[in-house]
Amino acid sequence: MTESVYHIPVMLAQCTEGLAIDPNGTYVDVTFGGGGHSREILKHLDKGHLYGFDQDADAIANIPENDRFTFVEANFRDLKRYLRLHGVKKVDGILADLGISSHQIDEPSRGFSTRFSGSLDMRMNQSADLSAKEVLNTYEESKLHKIFGIYGEVKNAKTLAQAVVAERASQPFETTEGFTSFLKKYAPRGKDFKYYAQVFQALRIEVNDEMGALEEMLLSAVELLKPEGRLVVMSYHSLEDRLVKNLIQKGKFQGEVEKDFYGNLIRPLEPVVRGAVVADEEEIARNPRARSAKLRVAKKTGK
């Protein structure tokens, strides 16, 4: 399976530059996927080593034949535990390209896309128990309301949750095509596809506990990075980006910035680049997925 078919890496040069790679350093690509970013990192390593994490078994087909690379089939929330199993306690840089790969979107059986008819699955780890079908057919109305409203930022989340519960009583949800047909009645006029995308995003985040996993990974990253080590994170929606931004700027996911006795910010990371880096128009034309990407680069303060 080639990288171009599986997934086109976004902002490849900017990610590599953000890592400030030491040829003899230890690095982690926590979202290996098609291996595009990993292959680029490996080009810059001499005696260094790269660990690639991915919970999707399909990614195994993309593992490069390189003795400086180790693949770990696991969710990146378990980053620290698996690195320690490999004898790694500190690293020089961590890269995370969040969200969903092109391969997962384009595979109808995975159920991630509104463009195809497939089972309502949406599991990134296909051995996991919870699928989108179970969420839609078993969750209480109040929980569906919360998921649609928070994870999808759906404006009529309460109405939609009520409708889902009423519909499934006579006709359980089984396929993506059937669900999008149902959603059409509740989508704002002329904004059908945006609405479908918001609802599908909400379900995907819930099925894979993406926000919880991201928090755990980021906290592990802070602990694992050496002083001056780099954290490079690319996100594709505001919920992810907000977590990353807050950790870098405030040192925590929520609340106000804390300061020491002398008025200095208390935070384990500091931004290397002010604000978020975005793709240029040329890359967006070549790879439309890059349009929503926001890249943030930080380094461990050493404090």
ChimeraX attribute file (.defattr): number of C-alpha atoms within 10 A of each C-alpha:
attribute: neighborCount
match mode: 1-to-1
recipient: residues
	/A:1	12
	/A:2	11
	/A:3	17
	/A:4	13
	/A:5	11
	/A:6	23
	/A:7	19
	/A:8	21
	/A:9	22
	/A:10	23
	/A:11	23
	/A:12	16
	/A:13	12
	/A:14	15
	/A:15	25
	/A:16	17
	/A:17	13
	/A:18	22
	/A:19	21
	/A:20	13
	/A:21	20
	/A:22	15
	/A:23	15
	/A:24	13
	/A:25	17
	/A:26	22
	/A:27	28
	/A:28	26
	/A:29	23
	/A:30	26
	/A:31	25
	/A:32	28
	/A:33	32
	/A:34	27
	/A:35	25
	/A:36	19
	/A:37	24
	/A:38	26
	/A:39	17
	/A:40	14
	/A:41	24
	/A:42	19
	/A:43	9
	/A:44	16
	/A:45	18
	/A:46	12
	/A:47	11
	/A:48	17
	/A:49	20
	/A:50	24
	/A:51	20
	/A:52	23
	/A:53	25
	/A:54	22
	/A:55	21
	/A:56	19
	/A:57	14
	/A:58	17
	/A:59	21
	/A:60	18
	/A:61	14
	/A:62	16
	/A:63	18
	/A:64	15
	/A:65	8
	/A:66	11
	/A:67	8
	/A:68	15
	/A:69	19
	/A:70	17
	/A:71	18
	/A:72	19
	/A:73	17
	/A:74	18
	/A:75	20
	/A:76	24
	/A:77	21
	/A:78	14
	/A:79	21
	/A:80	19
	/A:81	14
	/A:82	17
	/A:83	17
	/A:84	11
	/A:85	9
	/A:86	11
	/A:87	9
	/A:88	14
	/A:89	14
	/A:90	18
	/A:91	21
	/A:92	24
	/A:93	28
	/A:94	23
	/A:95	26
	/A:96	23
	/A:97	24
	/A:98	18
	/A:99	17
	/A:100	16
	/A:101	19
	/A:102	17
	/A:103	19
	/A:104	21
	/A:105	19
	/A:106	17
	/A:107	14
	/A:108	19
	/A:109	18
	/A:110	21
	/A:111	27
	/A:112	28
	/A:113	22
	/A:114	17
	/A:115	14
	/A:116	17
	/A:117	18
	/A:118	19
	/A:119	20
	/A:120	27
	/A:121	24
	/A:122	26
	/A:123	24
	/A:124	23
	/A:125	18
	/A:126	15
	/A:127	10
	/A:128	10
	/A:129	9
	/A:130	16
	/A:131	21
	/A:132	27
	/A:133	21
	/A:134	16
	/A:135	20
	/A:136	21
	/A:137	17
	/A:138	13
	/A:139	14
	/A:140	14
	/A:141	19
	/A:142	12
	/A:143	13
	/A:144	24
	/A:145	21
	/A:146	17
	/A:147	22
	/A:148	24
	/A:149	20
	/A:150	14
	/A:151	23
	/A:152	23
	/A:153	18
	/A:154	20
	/A:155	14
	/A:156	14
	/A:157	21
	/A:158	17
	/A:159	12
	/A:160	22
	/A:161	23
	/A:162	15
	/A:163	15
	/A:164	23
	/A:165	19
	/A:166	13
	/A:167	14
	/A:168	14
	/A:169	10
	/A:170	8
	/A:171	11
	/A:172	18
	/A:173	22
	/A:174	18
	/A:175	18
	/A:176	26
	/A:177	19
	/A:178	15
	/A:179	20
	/A:180	21
	/A:181	11
	/A:182	15
	/A:183	18
	/A:184	15
	/A:185	11
	/A:186	16
	/A:187	19
	/A:188	13
	/A:189	9
	/A:190	8
	/A:191	10
	/A:192	15
	/A:193	16
	/A:194	12
	/A:195	22
	/A:196	22
	/A:197	16
	/A:198	17
	/A:199	22
	/A:200	25
	/A:201	23
	/A:202	22
	/A:203	27
	/A:204	25
	/A:205	19
	/A:206	22
	/A:207	22
	/A:208	19
	/A:209	11
	/A:210	18
	/A:211	15
	/A:212	12
	/A:213	14
	/A:214	19
	/A:215	18
	/A:216	16
	/A:217	20
	/A:218	23
	/A:219	17
	/A:220	17
	/A:221	24
	/A:222	22
	/A:223	15
	/A:224	21
	/A:225	25
	/A:226	18
	/A:227	17
	/A:228	15
	/A:229	26
	/A:230	29
	/A:231	28
	/A:232	23
	/A:233	25
	/A:234	25
	/A:235	21
	/A:236	18
	/A:237	16
	/A:238	15
	/A:239	14
	/A:240	19
	/A:241	20
	/A:242	14
	/A:243	18
	/A:244	26
	/A:245	21
	/A:246	16
	/A:247	23
	/A:248	25
	/A:249	19
	/A:250	21
	/A:251	22
	/A:252	20
	/A:253	17
	/A:254	11
	/A:255	9
	/A:256	10
	/A:257	14
	/A:258	13
	/A:259	12
	/A:260	8
	/A:261	6
	/A:262	6
	/A:263	8
	/A:264	9
	/A:265	15
	/A:266	16
	/A:267	19
	/A:268	21
	/A:269	25
	/A:270	21
	/A:271	18
	/A:272	16
	/A:273	13
	/A:274	10
	/A:275	13
	/A:276	16
	/A:277	16
	/A:278	19
	/A:279	20
	/A:280	11
	/A:281	12
	/A:282	9
	/A:283	15
	/A:284	17
	/A:285	11
	/A:286	10
	/A:287	15
	/A:288	14
	/A:289	17
	/A:290	20
	/A:291	16
	/A:292	14
	/A:293	25
	/A:294	21
	/A:295	24
	/A:296	24
	/A:297	27
	/A:298	26
	/A:299	25
	/A:300	25
	/A:301	18
	/A:302	12
	/A:303	8
